[in-house]
Amino acid sequence: MDNLRVVLWAFLISAALFTFFDWRLMHWRSFRWGQDEAKFASVLVGISWVAEVVFLLVIVGGFLLFGRRTLVGDVSIFGVLHFTAAGLLIANLSFAAASHAFPLSLRSEADRSAAPPTSNGALLTDRLITGLMWAGLLIGGFCIWRQVPYSVILTEYFEIVMFLAYWLVATRRDWSNPI
C-alpha cells in the first residue's frame, strides 16, 4: 500500500469521524438548515456540502476503490484533489466574506439585530472583495480549463490576497480590543 492510499484513507476516516462527532456533540447549526440562518445562507451551506461530498466520492471512487492514478483520460487524481480542495477552500473563504457583504441575505434576524450597524463604505468594500473572490474563481477556473500557464498558482495567490484584504478590513472594523 503506497503512502497516498494511507493518507487518503486516514483523511476519509478523520473527515467522517469529525462530521459525526461535530453533529452529535456540537449541535452544528448547518444541520438545522433554514432554522437559524437566512435561506440564502442555507443555500451556500448546501452548495458547500454537496461539493464536499462529491470531493469525497471522487477520492473513494477514483483512487481508493479502483486504485487508479488517472480518472478520465490523462487527468491525474492528484490534480483533481488539489483543484477540488483549493476550490472548496476558496469558495468557503468567500462565503465568510459574503456574510459581511450581504448581512440582510446571509444573517438571521437575531444575528442582524445583535450586530452593530455597518456603514455603507464597509458594505461596499466587503461586496467588492467578495465579488472579486467569486470572479477570481470563475476566471481562474476558466484559465485552468484552457491550460493557461501559471493559472493555478496565480488564481490561488489572488484568492489568498483577496481573503487577507477581507480579513484586515473586517478585523479593523470589528475588533474593539485596544492592544
N, CA, C and O atoms as a DFTB+ gen file, in Angstrom:
716 C
 N C O
     1  1       0.855      -1.179       0.000
     2  2       0.000       0.000       0.000
     3  2       0.901       1.243       0.000
     4  3       1.745       1.403       0.881
     5  1       0.720       2.090      -0.962
     6  2       1.583       3.267      -1.044
     7  2       1.116       4.371      -0.096
     8  3       0.020       4.309       0.460
     9  1       1.967       5.379       0.076
    10  2       1.709       6.444       1.051
    11  2       0.429       7.218       0.751
    12  3      -0.323       7.541       1.671
    13  1       0.170       7.519      -0.520
    14  2      -1.025       8.281      -0.861
    15  2      -2.290       7.550      -0.429
    16  3      -3.222       8.166       0.089
    17  1      -2.322       6.250      -0.640
    18  2      -3.502       5.462      -0.253
    19  2      -3.715       5.547       1.264
    20  3      -4.847       5.718       1.716
    21  1      -2.661       5.433       2.036
    22  2      -2.761       5.511       3.502
    23  2      -3.264       6.889       3.927
    24  3      -4.153       7.000       4.771
    25  1      -2.688       7.932       3.337
    26  2      -3.088       9.297       3.690
    27  2      -4.551       9.544       3.334
    28  3      -5.280      10.148       4.120
    29  1      -4.988       9.090       2.167
    30  2      -6.378       9.319       1.756
    31  2      -7.361       8.552       2.639
    32  3      -8.417       9.078       2.990
    33  1      -7.019       7.305       3.001
    34  2      -7.904       6.576       3.921
    35  2      -7.968       7.274       5.275
    36  3      -9.042       7.391       5.864
    37  1      -6.826       7.736       5.767
    38  2      -6.812       8.461       7.045
    39  2      -7.639       9.731       6.947
    40  3      -8.364      10.076       7.881
    41  1      -7.537      10.432       5.818
    42  2      -8.333      11.640       5.606
    43  2      -9.827      11.322       5.613
    44  3     -10.605      12.010       6.273
    45  1     -10.220      10.302       4.895
    46  2     -11.644       9.937       4.837
    47  2     -12.183       9.544       6.208
    48  3     -13.264       9.981       6.604
    49  1     -11.441       8.734       6.918
    50  2     -11.882       8.292       8.245
    51  2     -11.951       9.486       9.200
    52  3     -12.910       9.620       9.959
    53  1     -10.939      10.348       9.164
    54  2     -10.948      11.538      10.024
    55  2     -12.111      12.459       9.692
    56  3     -12.774      12.970      10.596
    57  1     -12.366      12.676       8.412
    58  2     -13.473      13.547       8.000
    59  2     -14.810      12.975       8.450
    60  3     -15.674      13.712       8.925
    61  1     -14.985      11.668       8.303
    62  2     -16.241      11.040       8.726
    63  2     -16.417      11.131      10.244
    64  3     -17.503      11.459      10.720
    65  1     -15.367      10.845      10.998
    66  2     -15.449      10.937      12.457
    67  2     -15.691      12.375      12.916
    68  3     -16.513      12.608      13.801
    69  1     -14.989      13.333      12.328
    70  2     -15.181      14.725      12.692
    71  2     -16.614      15.158      12.443
    72  3     -17.236      15.783      13.302
    73  1     -17.141      14.831      11.275
    74  2     -18.515      15.217      10.936
    75  2     -19.506      14.565      11.889
    76  3     -20.434      15.223      12.361
    77  1     -19.323      13.283      12.178
    78  2     -20.238      12.587      13.072
    79  2     -20.213      13.203      14.469
    80  3     -21.268      13.522      15.017
    81  1     -19.027      13.375      15.053
    82  2     -18.949      13.911      16.410
    83  2     -19.348      15.379      16.476
    84  3     -19.916      15.827      17.473
    85  1     -19.058      16.117      15.435
    86  2     -19.487      17.511      15.392
    87  2     -21.009      17.586      15.382
    88  3     -21.602      18.407      16.081
    89  1     -21.625      16.738      14.600
    90  2     -23.085      16.694      14.508
    91  2     -23.707      16.246      15.831
    92  3     -24.680      16.850      16.283
    93  1     -23.167      15.201      16.460
    94  2     -23.754      14.644      17.675
    95  2     -23.458      15.477      18.921
    96  3     -24.314      15.593      19.797
    97  1     -22.273      16.051      19.013
    98  2     -21.873      16.730      20.238
    99  2     -22.042      18.242      20.194
   100  3     -22.358      18.856      21.213
   101  1     -21.839      18.846      19.037
   102  2     -21.813      20.296      18.970
   103  2     -23.127      20.902      18.473
   104  3     -23.284      22.123      18.498
   105  1     -24.061      20.084      18.029
   106  2     -25.343      20.586      17.511
   107  2     -25.097      21.668      16.465
   108  3     -25.635      22.772      16.539
   109  1     -24.289      21.320      15.516
   110  2     -23.851      22.245      14.475
   111  2     -25.046      22.816      13.738
   112  3     -25.922      22.068      13.302
   113  1     -25.094      24.121      13.595
   114  2     -26.275      24.783      13.053
   115  2     -26.517      24.474      11.591
   116  3     -27.648      24.626      11.129
   117  1     -25.511      24.048      10.837
   118  2     -25.768      23.762       9.431
   119  2     -26.621      22.515       9.257
   120  3     -27.157      22.293       8.171
   121  1     -26.765      21.685      10.307
   122  2     -27.657      20.546      10.223
   123  2     -29.109      20.947      10.479
   124  3     -30.010      20.114      10.378
   125  1     -29.342      22.222      10.810
   126  2     -30.706      22.733      11.006
   127  2     -30.963      23.831       9.981
   128  3     -31.324      24.952      10.340
   129  1     -30.778      23.507       8.719
   130  2     -30.887      24.482       7.643
   131  2     -32.207      25.219       7.693
   132  3     -33.265      24.627       7.911
   133  1     -32.125      26.512       7.488
   134  2     -33.314      27.340       7.397
   135  2     -33.914      27.712       8.737
   136  3     -34.835      28.528       8.783
   137  1     -33.424      27.141       9.836
   138  2     -33.977      27.467      11.145
   139  2     -33.199      28.598      11.806
   140  3     -33.794      29.505      12.389
   141  1     -31.873      28.548      11.716
   142  2     -31.027      29.510      12.421
   143  2     -30.426      30.578      11.523
   144  3     -29.818      31.527      12.018
   145  1     -30.580      30.444      10.231
   146  2     -29.992      31.426       9.344
   147  2     -30.925      31.735       8.186
   148  3     -31.962      31.094       8.011
   149  1     -30.547      32.703       7.421
   150  2     -31.350      33.089       6.272
   151  2     -31.324      31.980       5.221
   152  3     -30.419      31.146       5.215
   153  1     -32.309      31.975       4.341
   154  2     -32.397      30.938       3.309
   155  2     -31.174      30.943       2.388
   156  3     -30.691      29.881       1.994
   157  1     -30.672      32.135       2.044
   158  2     -29.507      32.207       1.167
   159  2     -28.289      31.576       1.834
   160  3     -27.488      30.924       1.165
   161  1     -28.141      31.761       3.140
   162  2     -27.040      31.126       3.874
   163  2     -27.188      29.612       3.819
   164  3     -26.199      28.894       3.673
   165  1     -28.425      29.124       3.937
   166  2     -28.667      27.685       3.833
   167  2     -28.295      27.166       2.451
   168  3     -27.763      26.063       2.327
   169  1     -28.568      27.951       1.407
   170  2     -28.195      27.558       0.047
   171  2     -26.675      27.449      -0.069
   172  3     -26.164      26.488      -0.645
   173  1     -25.948      28.432       0.477
   174  2     -24.489      28.390       0.413
   175  2     -23.938      27.194       1.188
   176  3     -22.998      26.543       0.731
   177  1     -24.510      26.901       2.348
   178  2     -24.090      25.724       3.113
   179  2     -24.367      24.466       2.303
   180  3     -23.538      23.556       2.266
   181  1     -25.518      24.408       1.657
   182  2     -25.864      23.249       0.827
   183  2     -24.895      23.067      -0.326
   184  3     -24.469      21.947      -0.606
   185  1     -24.540      24.155      -0.999
   186  2     -23.568      24.080      -2.102
   187  2     -22.241      23.537      -1.587
   188  3     -21.629      22.671      -2.212
   189  1     -21.806      24.049      -0.453
   190  2     -20.548      23.608       0.126
   191  2     -20.594      22.118       0.460
   192  3     -19.651      21.385       0.162
   193  1     -21.685      21.670       1.077
   194  2     -21.802      20.267       1.455
   195  2     -21.838      19.348       0.238
   196  3     -21.176      18.310       0.226
   197  1     -22.596      19.717      -0.770
   198  2     -22.667      18.883      -1.972
   199  2     -21.285      18.786      -2.609
   200  3     -20.865      17.701      -3.008
   201  1     -20.578      19.904      -2.709
   202  2     -19.235      19.896      -3.291
   203  2     -18.288      19.025      -2.470
   204  3     -17.463      18.308      -3.037
   205  1     -18.394      19.076      -1.161
   206  2     -17.521      18.266      -0.318
   207  2     -17.839      16.783      -0.441
   208  3     -16.926      15.958      -0.432
   209  1     -19.113      16.429      -0.556
   210  2     -19.489      15.024      -0.734
   211  2     -18.973      14.516      -2.083
   212  3     -18.447      13.406      -2.166
   213  1     -19.120      15.319      -3.134
   214  2     -18.596      14.931      -4.442
   215  2     -17.080      14.740      -4.360
   216  3     -16.539      13.788      -4.923
   217  1     -16.402      15.642      -3.659
   218  2     -14.960      15.532      -3.463
   219  2     -14.609      14.193      -2.811
   220  3     -13.701      13.498      -3.267
   221  1     -15.320      13.836      -1.754
   222  2     -15.051      12.565      -1.082
   223  2     -15.352      11.377      -1.990
   224  3     -14.616      10.390      -1.971
   225  1     -16.420      11.454      -2.784
   226  2     -16.737      10.367      -3.709
   227  2     -15.657      10.210      -4.775
   228  3     -15.328       9.092      -5.170
   229  1     -15.110      11.327      -5.236
   230  2     -14.021      11.259      -6.214
   231  2     -12.812      10.564      -5.590
   232  3     -12.157       9.750      -6.240
   233  1     -12.518      10.885      -4.333
   234  2     -11.386      10.240      -3.664
   235  2     -11.632       8.742      -3.543
   236  3     -10.773       7.928      -3.879
   237  1     -12.823       8.393      -3.057
   238  2     -13.122       6.974      -2.844
   239  2     -13.187       6.230      -4.178
   240  3     -12.531       5.206      -4.365
   241  1     -13.987       6.762      -5.096
   242  2     -14.176       6.060      -6.365
   243  2     -12.960       6.091      -7.269
   244  3     -12.619       5.090      -7.900
   245  1     -12.305       7.247      -7.330
   246  2     -11.212       7.404      -8.275
   247  2      -9.908       6.768      -7.860
   248  3      -9.134       6.325      -8.708
   249  1      -9.660       6.718      -6.597
   250  2      -8.343       6.237      -6.194
   251  2      -8.406       5.064      -5.233
   252  3      -7.802       4.022      -5.485
   253  1      -9.117       5.219      -4.158
   254  2      -9.070       4.194      -3.118
   255  2      -9.695       2.880      -3.552
   256  3      -9.130       1.816      -3.297
   257  1     -10.858       2.934      -4.206
   258  2     -11.514       1.688      -4.600
   259  2     -10.935       1.108      -5.885
   260  3     -10.756      -0.105      -5.993
   261  1     -10.644       1.962      -6.854
   262  2     -10.164       1.470      -8.138
   263  2      -8.652       1.489      -8.259
   264  3      -8.096       0.877      -9.171
   265  1      -7.980       2.183      -7.352
   266  2      -6.522       2.232      -7.372
   267  2      -5.961       2.931      -8.594
   268  3      -4.823       2.675      -8.986
   269  1      -6.744       3.808      -9.198
   270  2      -6.303       4.492     -10.412
   271  2      -5.579       5.779     -10.059
   272  3      -5.949       6.469      -9.109
   273  1      -4.560       6.093     -10.816
   274  2      -3.857       7.362     -10.644
   275  2      -4.384       8.408     -11.613
   276  3      -4.089       9.595     -11.472
   277  1      -5.160       7.972     -12.591
   278  2      -5.812       8.909     -13.500
   279  2      -7.299       8.611     -13.492
   280  3      -7.715       7.469     -13.295
   281  1      -8.098       9.650     -13.709
   282  2      -9.547       9.467     -13.690
   283  2     -10.081       9.267     -15.099
   284  3     -10.459       8.157     -15.471
   285  1     -10.111      10.321     -15.870
   286  2     -10.606      10.251     -17.234
   287  2      -9.486      10.733     -18.134
   288  3      -8.941      11.817     -17.927
   289  1      -9.141       9.940     -19.125
   290  2      -8.048      10.338     -19.999
   291  2      -6.757      10.408     -19.209
   292  3      -6.353       9.428     -18.582
   293  1      -6.117      11.547     -19.236
   294  2      -4.853      11.698     -18.512
   295  2      -4.959      12.662     -17.340
   296  3      -3.947      13.202     -16.891
   297  1      -6.187      12.890     -16.832
   298  2      -6.378      13.756     -15.667
   299  2      -5.999      12.955     -14.422
   300  3      -6.616      11.935     -14.115
   301  1      -4.984      13.428     -13.714
   302  2      -4.496      12.671     -12.562
   303  2      -5.371      12.926     -11.336
   304  3      -5.998      13.977     -11.204
   305  1      -5.395      11.951     -10.459
   306  2      -6.130      12.086      -9.207
   307  2      -5.507      13.190      -8.368
   308  3      -6.213      13.868      -7.621
   309  1      -4.196      13.381      -8.477
   310  2      -3.520      14.423      -7.702
   311  2      -4.008      15.808      -8.127
   312  3      -4.258      16.667      -7.282
   313  1      -4.142      16.021      -9.422
   314  2      -4.646      17.300      -9.921
   315  2      -6.066      17.554      -9.481
   316  3      -6.403      18.664      -9.070
   317  1      -6.913      16.524      -9.564
   318  2      -8.308      16.664      -9.144
   319  2      -8.383      16.977      -7.656
   320  3      -9.148      17.848      -7.241
   321  1      -7.593      16.274      -6.850
   322  2      -7.589      16.521      -5.404
   323  2      -7.157      17.949      -5.097
   324  3      -7.783      18.629      -4.284
   325  1      -6.093      18.401      -5.743
   326  2      -5.596      19.749      -5.481
   327  2      -6.612      20.804      -5.903
   328  3      -6.934      21.702      -5.126
   329  1      -7.116      20.700      -7.125
   330  2      -8.057      21.702      -7.633
   331  2      -9.340      21.721      -6.804
   332  3      -9.865      22.788      -6.489
   333  1      -9.836      20.549      -6.455
   334  2     -11.083      20.491      -5.696
   335  2     -10.895      21.030      -4.288
   336  3     -11.717      21.811      -3.810
   337  1      -9.828      20.625      -3.622
   338  2      -9.580      21.104      -2.257
   339  2      -9.365      22.616      -2.246
   340  3      -9.912      23.318      -1.396
   341  1      -8.570      23.111      -3.186
   342  2      -8.328      24.556      -3.247
   343  2      -9.610      25.305      -3.580
   344  3      -9.890      26.347      -2.986
   345  1     -10.391      24.786      -4.521
   346  2     -11.658      25.432      -4.883
   347  2     -12.628      25.487      -3.718
   348  3     -13.271      26.511      -3.488
   349  1     -12.738      24.375      -2.971
   350  2     -13.624      24.355      -1.805
   351  2     -13.147      25.329      -0.736
   352  3     -13.956      26.037      -0.134
   353  1     -11.850      25.370      -0.498
   354  2     -11.309      26.295       0.493
   355  2     -11.620      27.736       0.102
   356  3     -12.102      28.518       0.922
   357  1     -11.348      28.078      -1.132
   358  2     -11.562      29.453      -1.589
   359  2     -13.043      29.799      -1.580
   360  3     -13.418      30.898      -1.173
   361  1     -13.887      28.875      -2.022
   362  2     -15.332      29.140      -2.007
   363  2     -15.817      29.382      -0.582
   364  3     -16.589      30.310      -0.342
   365  1     -15.376      28.562       0.361
   366  2     -15.807      28.736       1.744
   367  2     -15.245      30.014       2.359
   368  3     -15.922      30.652       3.166
   369  1     -14.027      30.401       1.998
   370  2     -13.494      31.682       2.465
   371  2     -14.321      32.838       1.897
   372  3     -14.565      33.831       2.582
   373  1     -14.746      32.699       0.651
   374  2     -15.566      33.757       0.060
   375  2     -16.934      33.827       0.726
   376  3     -17.524      34.905       0.798
   377  1     -17.452      32.698       1.216
   378  2     -18.724      32.716       1.943
   379  2     -18.579      33.487       3.249
   380  3     -19.514      34.161       3.683
   381  1     -17.400      33.389       3.880
   382  2     -17.158      34.165       5.099
   383  2     -17.186      35.653       4.783
   384  3     -17.780      36.437       5.523
   385  1     -16.546      36.044       3.687
   386  2     -16.572      37.449       3.282
   387  2     -17.992      37.870       2.914
   388  3     -18.411      38.988       3.215
   389  1     -18.725      36.980       2.270
   390  2     -20.101      37.298       1.866
   391  2     -21.016      37.514       3.069
   392  3     -21.989      38.263       2.980
   393  1     -20.713      36.864       4.193
   394  2     -21.559      37.050       5.377
   395  2     -21.510      38.487       5.879
   396  3     -22.470      38.961       6.487
   397  1     -20.403      39.188       5.634
   398  2     -20.315      40.606       5.983
   399  2     -20.812      41.494       4.849
   400  3     -21.341      42.580       5.083
   401  1     -20.635      41.020       3.617
   402  2     -21.011      41.831       2.455
   403  2     -22.523      41.882       2.251
   404  3     -23.050      42.881       1.761
   405  1     -23.212      40.825       2.619
   406  2     -24.659      40.740       2.412
   407  2     -25.359      40.333       3.709
   408  3     -25.966      39.264       3.772
   409  1     -25.280      41.172       4.741
   410  2     -25.810      40.773       6.047
   411  2     -27.321      40.537       6.042
   412  3     -27.800      39.702       6.809
   413  1     -28.069      41.226       5.224
   414  2     -29.524      41.024       5.207
   415  2     -29.893      39.687       4.585
   416  3     -30.920      39.104       4.932
   417  1     -29.065      39.197       3.670
   418  2     -29.357      37.937       2.992
   419  2     -28.761      36.731       3.698
   420  3     -29.299      35.630       3.587
   421  1     -27.658      36.914       4.423
   422  2     -26.934      35.769       4.963
   423  2     -26.984      35.648       6.480
   424  3     -26.492      34.663       7.030
   425  1     -27.560      36.613       7.160
   426  2     -27.635      36.522       8.624
   427  2     -29.077      36.377       9.062
   428  3     -29.998      36.889       8.426
   429  1     -29.248      35.666      10.165
   430  2     -30.581      35.514      10.726
   431  2     -31.025      36.846      11.329
   432  3     -30.219      37.759      11.512
   433  1     -32.285      36.939      11.628
   434  2     -32.832      38.157      12.236
   435  2     -32.135      38.459      13.565
   436  3     -31.829      39.614      13.861
   437  1     -31.888      37.421      14.361
   438  2     -31.221      37.619      15.657
   439  2     -29.794      38.128      15.457
   440  3     -29.351      39.032      16.165
   441  1     -29.072      37.544      14.488
   442  2     -27.698      37.999      14.218
   443  2     -27.682      39.434      13.713
   444  3     -26.805      40.214      14.084
   445  1     -28.660      39.790      12.857
   446  2     -28.702      41.156      12.322
   447  2     -28.987      42.166      13.425
   448  3     -28.392      43.244      13.446
   449  1     -29.886      41.830      14.338
   450  2     -30.239      42.790      15.385
   451  2     -29.134      42.918      16.431
   452  3     -29.001      43.971      17.056
   453  1     -28.337      41.860      16.634
   454  2     -27.263      41.904      17.628
   455  2     -26.012      42.596      17.102
   456  3     -25.200      43.094      17.881
   457  1     -25.858      42.626      15.792
   458  2     -24.644      43.219      15.209
   459  2     -24.756      44.737      15.166
   460  3     -25.843      45.276      14.962
   461  1     -23.637      45.425      15.358
   462  2     -23.676      46.891      15.227
   463  2     -23.938      47.266      13.773
   464  3     -23.635      46.487      12.870
   465  1     -24.491      48.435      13.540
   466  2     -24.762      48.838      12.157
   467  2     -23.463      48.960      11.356
   468  3     -22.424      49.375      11.870
   469  1     -23.560      48.590      10.101
   470  2     -22.400      48.638       9.216
   471  2     -22.546      49.825       8.278
   472  3     -23.616      50.058       7.717
   473  1     -21.471      50.567       8.115
   474  2     -21.512      51.743       7.240
   475  2     -21.613      51.305       5.775
   476  3     -21.261      50.179       5.422
   477  1     -22.092      52.203       4.952
   478  2     -22.200      51.916       3.520
   479  2     -20.822      51.667       2.912
   480  3     -20.679      50.821       2.029
   481  1     -19.813      52.393       3.374
   482  2     -18.455      52.199       2.873
   483  2     -17.929      50.805       3.179
   484  3     -17.293      50.170       2.338
   485  1     -18.201      50.333       4.401
   486  2     -17.757      48.991       4.780
   487  2     -18.485      47.927       3.966
   488  3     -17.873      46.958       3.516
   489  1     -19.801      48.108       3.777
   490  2     -20.552      47.162       2.952
   491  2     -20.021      47.129       1.523
   492  3     -19.873      46.060       0.932
   493  1     -19.739      48.298       0.979
   494  2     -19.223      48.374      -0.382
   495  2     -17.869      47.674      -0.488
   496  3     -17.616      46.944      -1.447
   497  1     -17.005      47.898       0.495
   498  2     -15.688      47.246       0.492
   499  2     -15.837      45.735       0.569
   500  3     -15.192      45.010      -0.189
   501  1     -16.689      45.248       1.485
   502  2     -16.905      43.812       1.616
   503  2     -17.507      43.222       0.341
   504  3     -17.131      42.122      -0.064
   505  1     -18.425      43.928      -0.289
   506  2     -19.029      43.436      -1.531
   507  2     -18.022      43.413      -2.667
   508  3     -18.029      42.493      -3.485
   509  1     -17.161      44.413      -2.726
   510  2     -16.126      44.442      -3.752
   511  2     -15.182      43.257      -3.590
   512  3     -14.865      42.577      -4.566
   513  1     -14.734      43.007      -2.366
   514  2     -13.822      41.894      -2.103
   515  2     -14.504      40.567      -2.420
   516  3     -13.902      39.705      -3.062
   517  1     -15.747      40.388      -1.980
   518  2     -16.473      39.147      -2.253
   519  2     -16.664      38.956      -3.756
   520  3     -16.463      37.856      -4.271
   521  1     -17.048      40.007      -4.451
   522  2     -17.224      39.921      -5.901
   523  2     -15.927      39.557      -6.611
   524  3     -15.924      38.752      -7.542
   525  1     -14.818      40.159      -6.162
   526  2     -13.521      39.837      -6.756
   527  2     -13.132      38.389      -6.473
   528  3     -12.550      37.723      -7.330
   529  1     -13.451      37.897      -5.273
   530  2     -13.157      36.498      -4.962
   531  2     -13.940      35.566      -5.878
   532  3     -13.380      34.612      -6.419
   533  1     -15.242      35.837      -6.057
   534  2     -16.072      34.978      -6.913
   535  2     -15.651      35.102      -8.368
   536  3     -15.615      34.100      -9.083
   537  1     -15.333      36.309      -8.822
   538  2     -14.861      36.496     -10.201
   539  2     -13.526      35.779     -10.395
   540  3     -13.297      35.166     -11.438
   541  1     -12.648      35.852      -9.400
   542  2     -11.364      35.166      -9.474
   543  2     -11.515      33.664      -9.605
   544  3     -10.768      33.020     -10.342
   545  1     -12.491      33.098      -8.882
   546  2     -12.753      31.660      -9.011
   547  2     -13.203      31.310     -10.424
   548  3     -12.727      30.339     -11.012
   549  1     -14.119      32.101     -10.962
   550  2     -14.630      31.823     -12.309
   551  2     -13.541      32.008     -13.371
   552  3     -13.347      31.144     -14.225
   553  1     -12.841      33.131     -13.310
   554  2     -11.794      33.405     -14.307
   555  2     -10.648      32.406     -14.155
   556  3     -10.134      31.882     -15.144
   557  1     -10.258      32.152     -12.919
   558  2      -9.185      31.177     -12.685
   559  2      -9.573      29.790     -13.160
   560  3      -8.768      29.100     -13.784
   561  1     -10.799      29.375     -12.872
   562  2     -11.268      28.068     -13.343
   563  2     -11.260      27.984     -14.859
   564  3     -10.871      26.964     -15.426
   565  1     -11.689      29.057     -15.517
   566  2     -11.675      29.081     -16.976
   567  2     -10.244      28.992     -17.504
   568  3      -9.972      28.244     -18.443
   569  1      -9.334      29.751     -16.905
   570  2      -7.932      29.728     -17.343
   571  2      -7.299      28.361     -17.098
   572  3      -6.516      27.882     -17.919
   573  1      -7.635      27.736     -15.976
   574  2      -7.118      26.393     -15.695
   575  2      -7.649      25.412     -16.734
   576  3      -6.899      24.586     -17.254
   577  1      -8.940      25.504     -17.036
   578  2      -9.551      24.635     -18.027
   579  2      -8.900      24.815     -19.400
   580  3      -8.720      23.848     -20.141
   581  1      -8.545      26.072     -19.734
   582  2      -7.908      26.371     -21.025
   583  2      -6.393      26.145     -20.980
   584  3      -5.699      26.394     -21.965
   585  1      -5.883      25.675     -19.844
   586  2      -4.473      25.347     -19.647
   587  2      -3.551      26.553     -19.869
   588  3      -2.492      26.439     -20.486
   589  1      -3.979      27.704     -19.353
   590  2      -3.140      28.901     -19.400
   591  2      -1.986      28.690     -18.416
   592  3      -2.219      28.306     -17.270
   593  1      -0.755      28.933     -18.845
   594  2       0.386      28.720     -17.948
   595  2       0.269      29.537     -16.655
   596  3      -0.136      30.699     -16.673
   597  1       0.623      28.918     -15.559
   598  2       0.663      29.522     -14.223
   599  2      -0.709      29.960     -13.702
   600  3      -0.784      30.690     -12.714
   601  1      -1.773      29.534     -14.340
   602  2      -3.097      29.989     -13.900
   603  2      -3.466      29.447     -12.522
   604  3      -4.162      30.124     -11.766
   605  1      -3.019      28.257     -12.185
   606  2      -3.343      27.685     -10.873
   607  2      -2.732      28.530      -9.766
   608  3      -3.434      28.972      -8.856
   609  1      -1.445      28.752      -9.842
   610  2      -0.764      29.477      -8.768
   611  2      -1.208      30.937      -8.718
   612  3      -1.351      31.504      -7.635
   613  1      -1.428      31.546      -9.877
   614  2      -1.881      32.935      -9.888
   615  2      -3.285      33.068      -9.304
   616  3      -3.572      34.027      -8.588
   617  1      -4.156      32.114      -9.606
   618  2      -5.506      32.139      -9.037
   619  2      -5.440      31.967      -7.523
   620  3      -6.124      32.676      -6.784
   621  1      -4.629      31.038      -7.067
   622  2      -4.507      30.817      -5.625
   623  2      -3.933      32.046      -4.926
   624  3      -4.436      32.444      -3.875
   625  1      -2.906      32.645      -5.479
   626  2      -2.344      33.867      -4.884
   627  2      -3.379      34.989      -4.845
   628  3      -3.524      35.669      -3.829
   629  1      -4.085      35.178      -5.935
   630  2      -5.100      36.230      -5.989
   631  2      -6.159      36.012      -4.907
   632  3      -6.531      36.950      -4.202
   633  1      -6.636      34.792      -4.779
   634  2      -7.682      34.495      -3.797
   635  2      -7.177      34.667      -2.367
   636  3      -7.913      35.142      -1.501
   637  1      -5.951      34.290      -2.121
   638  2      -5.380      34.478      -0.778
   639  2      -5.246      35.959      -0.460
   640  3      -5.559      36.385       0.652
   641  1      -4.787      36.742      -1.417
   642  2      -4.672      38.190      -1.211
   643  2      -6.046      38.805      -0.957
   644  3      -6.185      39.668      -0.090
   645  1      -7.058      38.373      -1.701
   646  2      -8.415      38.903      -1.501
   647  2      -8.940      38.546      -0.111
   648  3      -9.559      39.380       0.550
   649  1      -8.697      37.309       0.337
   650  2      -9.160      36.944       1.672
   651  2      -8.399      37.712       2.736
   652  3      -8.990      38.121       3.736
   653  1      -7.097      37.919       2.545
   654  2      -6.340      38.722       3.502
   655  2      -6.870      40.148       3.557
   656  3      -6.944      40.745       4.632
   657  1      -7.238      40.694       2.405
   658  2      -7.825      42.041       2.385
   659  2      -9.132      42.051       3.178
   660  3      -9.370      42.958       3.976
   661  1      -9.976      41.046       2.959
   662  2     -11.224      40.944       3.736
   663  2     -10.911      40.836       5.227
   664  3     -11.519      41.525       6.046
   665  1      -9.966      39.974       5.572
   666  2      -9.627      39.744       6.974
   667  2      -9.142      41.035       7.641
   668  3      -9.543      41.347       8.762
   669  1      -8.296      41.767       6.961
   670  2      -7.786      43.020       7.516
   671  2      -8.905      44.050       7.693
   672  3      -8.982      44.709       8.730
   673  1      -9.760      44.188       6.696
   674  2     -10.875      45.146       6.782
   675  2     -11.825      44.747       7.903
   676  3     -12.225      45.591       8.704
   677  1     -12.191      43.460       7.969
   678  2     -13.131      43.002       8.993
   679  2     -12.521      43.112      10.386
   680  3     -13.210      43.501      11.329
   681  1     -11.251      42.779      10.530
   682  2     -10.591      42.877      11.832
   683  2     -10.520      44.325      12.289
   684  3     -10.805      44.638      13.444
   685  1     -10.145      45.186      11.390
   686  2     -10.055      46.610      11.741
   687  2     -11.417      47.161      12.165
   688  3     -11.507      47.951      13.105
   689  1     -12.466      46.743      11.472
   690  2     -13.808      47.241      11.759
   691  2     -14.386      46.620      13.030
   692  3     -15.017      47.318      13.824
   693  1     -14.178      45.320      13.234
   694  2     -14.888      44.607      14.299
   695  2     -14.101      44.460      15.596
   696  3     -14.703      44.202      16.638
   697  1     -12.812      44.612      15.571
   698  2     -12.016      44.365      16.758
   699  2     -12.006      45.621      17.619
   700  3     -11.585      46.696      17.191
   701  1     -12.483      45.449      18.843
   702  2     -12.548      46.610      19.749
   703  2     -11.505      46.550      20.860
   704  3     -11.500      47.414      21.737
   705  1     -10.637      45.571      20.845
   706  2      -9.614      45.429      21.860
   707  2      -8.444      46.357      21.557
   708  3      -7.758      46.147      20.557
   709  1      -8.186      47.378      22.382
   710  2      -7.131      48.347      22.073
   711  2      -5.753      47.892      22.532
   712  3      -5.178      48.508      23.430
   713  1      -5.219      46.859      21.956
   714  2      -3.881      46.368      22.333
   715  2      -2.841      47.202      21.616
   716  3      -1.644      46.969      21.781
